[in-house]
Amino acid sequence: RIWLMKDMLASKEPPSPTAVRHIDRCLSCLSCMTTCPSGVDYRHLVDTARVHIETNHRRPWNERLVRAVLPRLLANRSLMRVAMRLGPLARPLAGLFPAGLRPQLQAMLEMLPARLPPVGEAERRAGSSSQPGTQSAVRRVILHLGCVQPVLRPAIDDATIRLLERHGIATIVTNQSSCCGALDHHLGREEPARVHARANIRSWEAAMVDGPVEAIIITASGCGSVIKDYPALFADEPEWQARARDIAALARDITEYLVEQPALPVVQGAGLAVASHNACSLQHGQKCRTAPRQLLAAAGFDVREPAEAHICCGSAGSYSILQPEMSATLRARKQANLADTGAKIVASTNIGCLEHIASSVLQTVHVVELLDWASGGPAPEQLAPKDIGATLGDK
């Protein structure tokens, strides 16, 4: 791919179909950067290539349509909720979709949850001037709310707030904390990505006027990988790059932050077998490889690591929609490896992975939901009654 990108960028001709196909098929999992002994910065090379393709290549109508709709739909929580409610009505009509759109639309329909959960506490707090304890708290953090996760699994951010409160840390949720820009960024749509980034930077800066914060907490590691790389997004804008650099320095994955806090007393769940799926965006994108497992082990869980833990599950943001066949192959491989651990519960840190891996055999839960439960919070809804009663003794 590097040679393809080099030839493509050096040529004065539009990108070739071969180059476009192979760049599109890249997961951006960044495992290559973890394993490359030469430290090649593939991440920014492929970002540049995707911007070049978006600018200089005219895709077929069906691809243009899907790529235009996806970021607008998924980055807007209100629109996404409407689409989720209308989605089941489209399932019986799936066979009538135009052939050029059928695989992508069917992939989107497969992602629809059985039910749409109500708005979570974290989202209700967003932008409120009276967020509990934030003004007087000695320790404060900002919570990045995101776009997809609050719609599909609001329990994750709610569990995060409870967990931080047990550590004596108040949580600020800003109103503009929505899409981090990843959806557009990975499609080569650089300016729309910067629009999202600027909105977040402004809102987080405003939240720090009343006093310092220890960190900007991110519970979806796909978002964290992009937010930590905001300075690269503004490489041609020195003023914004400086502001982005300050924000990136504060950005922390929730597990990266919690592993530095004192352990909380374990009151339930000890001994429950949990398979740890370390999302690519965390282990390769952010180089944070051990924190989730350390936290789960410290909370008493029987943590099991699957074979091929470094290989992507196939979610990769919008990849599962744009490349459904390859994504499904990777998912089956990952599910098999996770099932081989013998655990029925899979813990991860990224909403895309959680939704993609889940099956009738594997129940997926965010790491913070398990930590919240272990330290006295409500049980994640994905746990069966027998799991809730699990102790080290009966395992």
PyMOL commands that set and color helices and strands:
alter all, ss='L'
color gray80, all
select helices_A, chain A and resi 2-10+17-24+31-35+42-56+61-74+77-96+102-110+121-125+148-152+155-166+182-185+190-207+221-227+230-233+238-250+254-258+280-283+291-298+319-322+324-339+351-357+367-374+385-388
alter helices_A, ss='H'
color red, helices_A
select strands_A, chain A and resi 140-144+170-172+216-218+251-253+273-276+302-304+345-348+363-366
alter strands_A, ss='S'
color yellow, strands_A
deselect
rebuild
show_as cartoon
